[in-house]
Amino acid sequence: MQQQKLIVRLFSSYFVLVLLALTLTILFASKAIEDFYFEENVNNLQARAILVDEILRHQDSMNPKSLQHLCERLGKETATRITLVIPSGQVLADSDENPKNMDLHHDRPEIIQALQSGEGVGRRSSYTLNEEHLYYARMSAYADSSLIIRVSFPTLALKSAMSDLNYNLLLGGIIISILLGLLNWYLSGQILKPIQIMESGARRFSRGKLKMKVPESNIKELGSLAKSLNLMAENIYDRIRVITQQKNEQMAILSSMSEGVIALSPDGAILSSNRAAVTMFGVHPNSIVGRPFHEVIRHTELIDFVTLVLKEKKSSQCNISIYEPQELTLNVIGNRMPAKKGAIGGAVLVFTDLTQIQKLEGVRREFVANVSHELKTPITSIQGYVETLQDGAIDDKENAHRFLDIIAKHSARLGQIVDDLLELSRIEEIPGGEEQYLKLTPLNDLIESTLVPFTPLAANRSITLKVELDENLELLLNAKLFSHALGNLLDNAIKYSGSNTTIEILGRKREDEVVLEIKDQGRGIEEKHLDRIFERFYRVDKGRSREVGGTGLGLSIVKHITRIHHATLEVESKIGEGSTFRFIFPHK
Ligand code: ADP
């Protein structure tokens, strides 16, 4: 539908009314004035006819000649055409024409009227003069005869006066129309202004700017409309605020959940998802809404599960494994959403990541198995030698001493394993990132004191210990723990290096980090083991480790201590060339 501006509609309606009123007024006025003129002229002619009548009554002779002469004279003096007609219609005298040339006038309307009622009026083109005239005829009786006195004059002057008048009326009408038009436009604008203000306010509301009020008009109806609009906007704003708040709360709850959540419509399209879910499946949150679940997550087992939940209309759960973008084991619970109060129904899937739990469970099982295994060897050995001694070997002095030495060695090993396990569990309990455990410590002093027990050990095997540190290196450290970690690395370096080698301790300050390296020239570690040497009880060469008194827990302890210091630990190694363990501390 074609829409028209209200101002145009208002203006044009008023303007049509004004034009109509003006036109009618002009027409009526013109007609009334013309009638008035006509009346005046008829009265004028009547007066002249009466005068002519009077003059005729005082006339001595009524012979046609003298009458013709009289008519001509009076006609000229009064600028009136005077015609004297006898009742038969014959013209006796005429001021403007020779009566002999004139035909009978019995058929002239004014003559007919005069014969019937004493006087008559006519307005028509003169048959004789061929020009429009106004006629007045009057019946008059004299001593011996009756005469019809007809006076007339041309309507030319009347017409030109009327056309002047009509012209002026028209001009006045046009000027009034223009003035009224302008006034109308101005007034229409004034009337519409509050409506326009309200309209722009309503448009603002529709654009969501609900806080900006519509100004209240002093026109009663518009004022109450503005009030209603403002109230409506306030209500909508409040509702939106509540809805947004609720939505934000729900989003915050959903996005802070570690469980992944995906809501599905009854036909299996994704309605929404939380951050955990999109991370689990490696999908983009904006590109999945509205798309079918089976298109977004291509996992046959999961698609079957979703179909089952949507079809069977009952809750269900299962465990699945996914491999992309990362390997995860997930527990999925599918619940039906009821379709009521505007909700379309469908289902909600909740994914719980069991990967870590399973991993921890595995680690725990492995740890128990490892501990048992580690403890079993020395315990079995001790039990064996004790039984041998009990069975009589105690009397064999030479062997008895050897057996006791072995028992002592295994007991020491048991002690060492238990000590390391205790230390590890103690360190594991310290939460990472707790600044209260860390203090700014000069690295120089710390390394010096750590080296004390290792210097004779290294000297025994002709291993040179070399320390090279940048000046004034200071780090946020827990001195006791970090010294323990350094000790473990130095112990390993000495254990796994041959004689006449050098172990370097290098501390360098880089732009935003401090790097501390313990570099040996020992046997090195094969690349395939590098990822695993930090695991508890992991040893590259079990026999060799045990021989040199290792428990397989040293590097695990170092890794935990590194975590407590917000640092990272790297290892580089080449078989036969040596190993480098590198701490990298972030430094501001
Ligand atoms: P262990 O008590 O057996 O030394 P660790 O956890 O300290 O246990 O080390 C794990 C394994 O890593 C060791 O068994 C050893 O094979 C290897 N390893 C550690 N440090 C070095 C090193 N500096 N040179 C060669 N091998 C090393």
Residues whose N, C-alpha, C, O or C-beta is under 5 A from the ligand:
A	BS01	ADP	N492 A493 Y496 G522 G524 I525 I533 Y538 R539 V540 D541 S545 G550 T551 G552 L553 G554 L555 S556 S579
